[in-house]
Amino acid sequence: MTRIAVTGAVGRMGTLVIQEAAKVEGMQLVAGLDALGAGKSLPGGILVEDVSRLESVLREIKPDVLIDFTIAKAAVENVITAAALGIDLVVGTTGFSPDQHSRMREAIDGHVAAVISPNFMVGVNLFWKLAAECAAALKDYDYDIEIIEAHHNQKKDAPSGTALATVDAIKKARGETDVVYGRFGVMPRGKEIGVHAVRGGDIVGDHTVLFAGPGERLEIKHQAHSRSAFASGAVRAAQWVVGKDPGIYSMADVLKSR
Ligand SMILES: NC(=O)c1ccc[n+]([C@@H]2O[C@H](COP(=O)([O-])OP(=O)(O)OC[C@H]3O[C@@H](n4cnc5c(N)ncnc54)[C@H](O)[C@@H]3O)[C@@H](O)[C@H]2O)c1
């Protein structure tokens, strides 16, 4: 039995993670915490706890894994608290600064196993691989690279964590490259990767990598239709991560071992 706690339990993603976990045999929700909604009922007779009680709830209930879908600032603190108590982690929250990333790494390394991924969908993990392959294959040709992402109007961070991970994948494939986030005014194009964030309506999450060359263009596109696929990926990561050697893992590690 994998016993899970969820931070961000009443948010869009936390709610779906709890629903998806309830469908999986061998998974049990043992705690749900959020900055809002304390006292609200969750499946299995669990009540939402205020996140200010995170440390005492984790000490008392001892879940196997904490799944976090909150905001970057909160997620760092939640990770530090859980790691200090030896609880493995799945972190889906995005928008971390480099400093926040290193604080999480420091808390995790040598202590617990954590899957940290800005996107838990199977197709996106293939999208990153394809983007890197195309970037490498077209390196010596005259192709400009632009990444365009679109999300719903409630998303707080921009560009998306998935777009930033795409930048990293492309840089790994073709070496250090400048990045330009949006353009305005006189901005002649150089050899940079351009990154553009569209926000509107209820778009779940679209990502396109455009390779534009002389006389043609190639696009790699991923479109998320349903948030549930993020949630089921996170639940799968939670089943996988328990008992792994301490360290930070990616969703690619989870998918590799299917
Ligand atoms: N990795 C993925 O596959 C994936 C997919 C979708 C969204 N996300 C990311 O997940 C995060 C959450 O997205 P969402 O759409 O569910 O947002 P949301 O705003 O619907 O939910 C966030 C929840 O976190 C709660 N919260 C805020 N501070 C908290 C704290 N200190 N402790 C506990 N809870 C706290 C809020 O009250 C809210 O209920 C975002 O960073 C988003 O970009 C990741």
The ligand as an SDF file (V2000), in Angstrom:
LIG
                    3D

 44 48  0  0  0  0  0  0  0  0999 V2000
    3.7810   19.0190  -13.4340 N   0  0  0  0  0  0  0  0  0  0  0  0
    2.6420   19.0190  -14.1190 C   0  0  0  0  0  0  0  0  0  0  0  0
    2.3330   18.0810  -14.8970 O   0  0  0  0  0  0  0  0  0  0  0  0
    1.6860   20.1710  -13.9170 C   0  0  0  0  0  0  0  0  0  0  0  0
    0.4440   20.1990  -14.5490 C   0  0  0  0  0  0  0  0  0  0  0  0
   -0.4340   21.2560  -14.2730 C   0  0  0  0  0  0  0  0  0  0  0  0
   -0.0590   22.2610  -13.3870 C   0  0  0  0  0  0  0  0  0  0  0  0
    1.1810   22.2100  -12.8170 N   0  0  0  0  0  0  0  0  0  0  0  0
    1.6140   23.1990  -11.8270 C   0  0  0  0  0  0  0  0  0  0  0  0
    1.0480   22.8140  -10.5670 O   0  0  0  0  0  0  0  0  0  0  0  0
    0.8810   23.9890   -9.7490 C   0  0  0  0  0  0  0  0  0  0  0  0
   -0.5490   24.0610   -9.2510 C   0  0  0  0  0  0  0  0  0  0  0  0
   -1.4220   24.2430  -10.3530 O   0  0  0  0  0  0  0  0  0  0  0  0
   -3.0010   24.3220  -10.1580 P   0  0  0  0  0  0  0  0  0  0  0  0
   -3.5600   24.5610  -11.5160 O   0  0  0  0  0  0  0  0  0  0  0  0
   -3.4680   23.1560   -9.3560 O   0  0  0  0  0  0  0  0  0  0  0  0
   -3.1120   25.6600   -9.2810 O   0  0  0  0  0  0  0  0  0  0  0  0
   -4.2820   26.0580   -8.2610 P   0  0  0  0  0  0  0  0  0  0  0  0
   -4.1000   27.5230   -8.0220 O   0  0  0  0  0  0  0  0  0  0  0  0
   -5.5970   25.5510   -8.7340 O   0  0  0  0  0  0  0  0  0  0  0  0
   -3.9040   25.2370   -6.9350 O   0  0  0  0  0  0  0  0  0  0  0  0
   -2.8270   25.5490   -6.1040 C   0  0  0  0  0  0  0  0  0  0  0  0
   -3.2610   25.2280   -4.6880 C   0  0  0  0  0  0  0  0  0  0  0  0
   -2.1530   25.4260   -3.8170 O   0  0  0  0  0  0  0  0  0  0  0  0
   -2.6530   26.0170   -2.6280 C   0  0  0  0  0  0  0  0  0  0  0  0
   -1.5580   26.5990   -1.8630 N   0  0  0  0  0  0  0  0  0  0  0  0
   -0.9930   27.8290   -1.9730 C   0  0  0  0  0  0  0  0  0  0  0  0
   -0.0110   27.9590   -1.0680 N   0  0  0  0  0  0  0  0  0  0  0  0
    0.0470   26.7760   -0.4020 C   0  0  0  0  0  0  0  0  0  0  0  0
    0.8600   26.2880    0.6520 C   0  0  0  0  0  0  0  0  0  0  0  0
    1.7650   27.0670    1.2610 N   0  0  0  0  0  0  0  0  0  0  0  0
    0.6970   25.0150    1.0490 N   0  0  0  0  0  0  0  0  0  0  0  0
   -0.2810   24.2510    0.5340 C   0  0  0  0  0  0  0  0  0  0  0  0
   -1.1020   24.6670   -0.4400 N   0  0  0  0  0  0  0  0  0  0  0  0
   -0.9310   25.9190   -0.8930 C   0  0  0  0  0  0  0  0  0  0  0  0
   -3.6970   27.0080   -3.0960 C   0  0  0  0  0  0  0  0  0  0  0  0
   -4.5840   27.3590   -2.0440 O   0  0  0  0  0  0  0  0  0  0  0  0
   -4.3860   26.1810   -4.1770 C   0  0  0  0  0  0  0  0  0  0  0  0
   -5.4530   25.3950   -3.6540 O   0  0  0  0  0  0  0  0  0  0  0  0
    1.3030   25.1770  -10.6370 C   0  0  0  0  0  0  0  0  0  0  0  0
    2.6490   25.4830  -10.3470 O   0  0  0  0  0  0  0  0  0  0  0  0
    1.1740   24.6190  -12.0520 C   0  0  0  0  0  0  0  0  0  0  0  0
    1.9960   25.2750  -12.9870 O   0  0  0  0  0  0  0  0  0  0  0  0
    2.0420   21.1960  -13.0680 C   0  0  0  0  0  0  0  0  0  0  0  0
  1  2  1  0
  2  3  2  0
  2  4  1  0
  4  5  1  0
  4 44  2  0
  5  6  2  0
  6  7  1  0
  7  8  2  0
  8  9  1  0
  8 44  1  0
  9 10  1  0
  9 42  1  0
 10 11  1  0
 11 12  1  0
 11 40  1  0
 12 13  1  0
 13 14  1  0
 14 15  2  0
 14 16  1  0
 14 17  1  0
 17 18  1  0
 18 19  2  0
 18 20  1  0
 18 21  1  0
 21 22  1  0
 22 23  1  0
 23 24  1  0
 23 38  1  0
 24 25  1  0
 25 26  1  0
 25 36  1  0
 26 27  1  0
 26 35  1  0
 27 28  2  0
 28 29  1  0
 29 30  1  0
 29 35  2  0
 30 31  1  0
 30 32  2  0
 32 33  1  0
 33 34  2  0
 34 35  1  0
 36 37  1  0
 36 38  1  0
 38 39  1  0
 40 41  1  0
 40 42  1  0
 42 43  1  0
M  CHG  2   8   1  16  -1
M  END
$$$$
